[in-house]
Amino acid sequence: MVGQGEYLSVVGVTLDSVLGKLERPVQILKVDVDGSELFVLRGAEQTLRRCRFVVVENKEPAKSEIREFLMTRGFDYVTRHELNDMFVNVSNLQSP
């Protein structure tokens, strides 16, 4: 257990490095990482190109940085439910 003022180093990997071998579309990507959502999304560029829906848990409704990031990658903001902002990439809905 790490106490207050102490640090713990961890090795991080991107979603692209984990999911990059998948050839099928990603149906839905749910991101809930306590404030680091944009970091996760930045490491998922290739995955997002194959993704249909993204749900981001966010205490601030559709935080402008997250919304802008996803919209410049073809996603439309759909709605908010409780703490979740929901986005869809309509062009990926046609994929098998």
Secondary structure, DSSP 8 states (H G I E B T S, - for coil): ---TT---------HHHHHTT--S-EEEEEE--TT-HHHHHHTTHHHHHTEEEEEEE-SSTT-HHHHHHHHTTT-EEEEEETTEEEEE-GGGGG--
